[in-house]
Every structure is written in C-alpha cells, then in structure tokens.
Amino acid sequence: MDRRYAFEGIKVADFAWVGVGPITSKYLADHGATVIRIESHTRPDVLRLAPPWREGQPGLDRSQFFASFNTSKYGVTLDLSKPAAQELAKKIIAWADVAVESFTPKAMRNWNLDYEQLRVVNPQLIMLSTCQQGQTGPHALYPGFGQLMASLAGYYHISGWPDRDPAPPYGAYTDFIAPRFAATVLMAALDYRRRTGTGQFIDLAQYEASLHFLAPAILDYQVNGRVLGREGNRSFRSAPHGTYRCQGEDRWLALSVSNDAQWQGLLATFGNPSWGADPRFATQASRLEHHTELDRLVEAWTVTQEAEAAAETLQRAGVPASLVQNCLDLHQDPKLEAWGMFQYLEHKEMGPSPYEGHQFHLSKTPGELRWAAPVMGQHNEYVFKEILGLSQEEITKLTEEKVLY
C-alpha cells in the first residue's frame, strides 16, 4: 500500500515527559502516527519550564525546549490522580496501538495504568516504559534526568582534561542516546505485531542503552584491564588531533590527522615549515608520542588564521578539519540551510518559531514536522469528541470538574 508517511495509521498514547519518551514518540509523530500527548496542569512536564522561552518570558506554553521534542502531536490534559481521568486514559489506550511512558515504575501503577492493567483493556497493546534504570532491580525507583545518567554511565569520568576536574558533555547527554534505541525497538515490536497479532511490553533502561556508546572503553577494560580516563581532545589514533584557537573571539578549528598522507597535506597547508622534518614527527606513532609539542606548533599557525577559511584550505589538502560552530554559525550554515534543517512552524502561543528538522530523509515516505508542539490542552475537544466520542456536555462537565486539567 502506498503511504505518504511511514507510520501512517499507527495510534500512540504518549504519557512520557521531559526527553527520552517524547523524543521517541516524536519519531513516530513526524512520520505520520497519530500521537496524543497526555499532560496535566497539576504536574506539568518540567521541560515546559525550561529555557529558552519566547522573548525571554517564562510560561508553560513558551518553552522552545519543550516544543522541539513534541512536534506533530495532539495535546490533551488529564489529571491522572482522579479516577475519571484514569478511565479516560484507558479509553485512549483502547484506541491506541502503542503507549509510551517514562516515569519511575510506581507512577503508572499508582494511576492504575501499568501494563498488566492496560493489556486487559487492549490485548494487542505495545507499551514502552523507559526510565533511568529500568522497571526492576535495586535502583528501579531512583528518579533522575540525563545529567545523572551520563554521570552514572561513565561519561563524566572520561570528559575533560587529566589534570582537572571532569568537564562533562553539555546537557542531559544520554537523553539523546536512549531514544534511538527506543524508537528502533518500537518499530521491531510493531513489525512483530503485524506478523503475529501479539502486543508486548518493552522495558528500556536508559542506563543500559547509554552504555552502548562506551562499548570500546568497556571492552578494553574487560580484555586488557585498562580504565579510560580524561584525555581532553587527545586521540589514541590521531595526532595532531584537537581544537585550536584561531583569530577572533572564541573562534576555534578542529582537525585530525590519522595517516601520513593527511600529515603531508597539513604541512603543505602550513607552508612546509622546517619542523615538519623533525624526526619526532616522522611517523604516526612518533607524532602520538610527542602530541604536546605538536599541538603547540599547530596552534602557532591557527592563531594567525580565520577558522572557517583555514578549515576549507585544510580540507582541500585532504585534512579532516572544521570550524567549531556556535549556535549562530549553525543557523547561518549554508549546508544546513540546503538540507532544510531549520524550519519555522506556527505555534499557538509563540507564533512562528524555529524547529530542528529531521536527521534523515526517507525517499518514499520522507516525513515532516507536520505542526508545532501543542499548548496545554490545545486538542482536548478534538480528541475527546472526535476520537473518543464524548459529547460536548460531557467535555464541559469534565473540564469544570478539572478532570481535563
């Protein structure tokens, strides 16, 4: 069957909040799934309170951080502490193919919305539960965000310089690893249900997913007993390798030389300086051994250069190099513009707002940011009337009782 979107016809109940769950369901939403995002004013998604806000003014419906993770979704409000709201949530589950949640294990149980109860409502349901350390085990109830998980998974220990305290990667790093695994396993579950008619429960621990990006270091310890430490921008395979100061305020160039051909290209770009014939730099192994002195010599050249022009010159010589771009650079990058990376969508509260596009383009079913993220309860009437079949009188009564809140 020809489809405009890869997940056209798939229905999703999205109970998740903050990062991993919403990013996962966004993959489905942007590629055609009907996703209902379930929230509540009594406990709003904390990301709604996070900057950047439109015009610097905080508000539940003014966070672009939240908006970026929730495109193409319908937004409803349900106070799940109330039995009437729990019953409405179960009606949504009866409609849905997939449910996604990202709380600690007790939350859905306390709302009578755990998988064992929901599978009675919908035996073919595929449910993804993703939290920090999974649904079972001694730390299952430990709450946290991606910063905590990045620390626990080992990223903070290896990020920074050997003579300084850890300098961890920006933000909730593992929140951008786990969704790739979560979306993939959801696709596998959908395919399994298509072939067998059977739903399933998926327990995705963000801890376990995150460790995969450290596989070489973990294997090196298992095989050789070596514990990876902080090495700044140094590489075990390439030298010179790092970021080097250039002309201007806070302008930097990243480059990496991993073989003799690239080394010769670097020297040619530098005007074949006399130190290029130094025996200490004759081989890749010796360059690695003397990387400190090599870094000093490279930066003596880069500080005289404009970063972007230097990167282009080095690339033409076969040397991997790039300007270290800041956010303004990214929005002015002609390659990202040609890719259509940044797109403006009309948000109900914030007006035209910039969103990041997709990381990939599918040729037959490309997907798109179909509409901006919802404000709180934006689609209550549409979802509860048109999808669940409630009357206007019922919706008005539930709103007055703050069930739809």
Helices and strands as residue ranges (DSSP letters): E 11-14, H 20-30, E 34-39, G 46-49, G 54-56, H 64-68, E 73-77, H 83-95, E 98-101, H 105-110, H 115-121, E 126-131, H 146-152, H 155-158, G 173-176, H 178-196, E 200-205, H 206-211, G 212-214, H 215-224, E 241-245, E 252-256, H 260-269, G 274-277, G 279-281, H 284-289, H 291-302, H 307-316, E 321-323, H 327-332, H 334-339, E 342-347, E 351-356, H 380-381, I 382-387, H 392-400
